[in-house]
Amino acid sequence: MGAKKKPFYRINVTEKRTKRDGSFVEVVGYYDPCRNPAVVKINHERVKYWLERGAQPSDTVRSLLKRNAEPSAEPIAAPSPEPVAAPSAEGA
């Protein structure tokens, strides 16, 4: 979205299997970095709804949510990495 030299970003909920620029489920906010100060509008109620149902925010959206969290909101944690088993030496 936006125009040349005037970025404007929507915060979308999308299916994991869709293309990056494909369809989306819902728009839950927007980010306008051209304003001074930058404007971030987020529907915290809908974000909470989707996070409770397993949605995983991107790193950028996670940082926007942290900067613009509701006063009584829980912190948004990054997903913990899966433990990786060490390779065994029996097959050598």
WORA-V23272 format. One line per field, one symbol per residue. psi: psi as a letter, one per 20 degrees, with the letter a starting at -180 (. if undefined). burial: b if it has 16 or more other C-alpha atoms within 10 Angstrom, else e. Layout:
# WORA-V23272
psi=???
burial=???
This chain:
# WORA-V23272
psi=rarpjmqppqoqpqqhirrgjarrgqpjarpnihqorqpoopnhghggghhhjjqoqrgghghhhghlqqhjqqqoqqppqpqpqqqqjhi.
burial=eeeeeeeeebbbbbeeeeeeeeeeeeebbbbbeeeeeeebbbebeebeebeeeeebbeeeebebbeeeeeeeeeeeeeeeeeeeeeeeeeee
